[in-house]
Amino acid sequence: MVAHSSDDVRGTLYIVATPIGNLDDFSKRAEQTLREVDYIGAEDTRHSRRLLNHFAIDAKLFSLHDHNEKDKAEYVASLLMDGKNVALVSDAGTPLISDPGYHLVAHLRAQGLTVTPVPGACALVAALCASGLPTDQFFFAGFVPAKSKARCDLYESWKSQAGTVVFYESTHRVYDSIADVAKVYGDSARLVLAREVTKTFETFLSGTAEEILAKFDADANQLKGEFVVMLSYVPEADDESELEAKRVLSILLEDLPVKQAAAMAAKLTGEKKNHLYKLALGMQDA
């Protein structure tokens, strides 16, 4: 329950998760919080108004999105200083997870104001736990770049990333994005794509990147919706040696020029110096 502030008590910002599809996932605590706060900051007030109307919640809404967040941070701070309670919601799921809110929360924390979570739906967690991929370690990459070259460079960097990599992709770019995974990983990565999680047409597609592309080609409907992409890469023995060489080089290149770093890495790893020199040049350029 939201504690209504007296004149000498500061208010609280509540980070409230909302459903990502199925409205039954809206928690009682989240609903009660939105009923009781004084103001609600929303990424898209029109979208959030529909949710509030469905639950018959009458609230004072204001917009807080990527383009005005820094300006609104001081406004929210002033509301809390005046003893008002404020909730932050995004269009769907948990605010700040590839959604606005970081600058606001950081600003309020720096001023010693109270921020508390009201947890609930989160697309990446919902998808990952049902994916069948390793969950003991995972790395969330948010949205990947729009340009193919930048995507491929990012995918290449994940080869040294432990655990499952999770990222979001849009319906307009998902085919090209998976095609780039195929370029970088070939058949050495297992993918699971979660589409429309908790919604009517929820689907999980699994396989190599090429197998996923074949499923897209066979059924264009599989390209519709919002996607959580999960990637698990298990390097071959040769790849493991390459990864170790890159790890050693990355440390040495912090303090040594390329030639010396390659020579030292050759002594440490047993790899050929010429190969390590070329590898170091590529890492330095990247």
Protein Blocks (a to p, Z undefined) as FASTA:
>chain_A
ZZdddfkbccddddddddfkbmmlpcfklmmmmmmmmbdcdfblmlmmmmmmmnopacdd
ddddfklmmmmmmmmmmmmmnopacddddfehjehiapahklmmmmmmmnopacdddddd
dfklmmmmmnopafkbccdebjadfbfklmmmmmmmmmmpgcjddddddfklmmmmmmmm
mmmnommbccdddehehiaklccdeddfklmmmmmmmomklmgccddddddddddfklmm
mmmmmmmmmmmmmmpcfklmmmmmmmmnopafklmmmmmmmmmmZZ
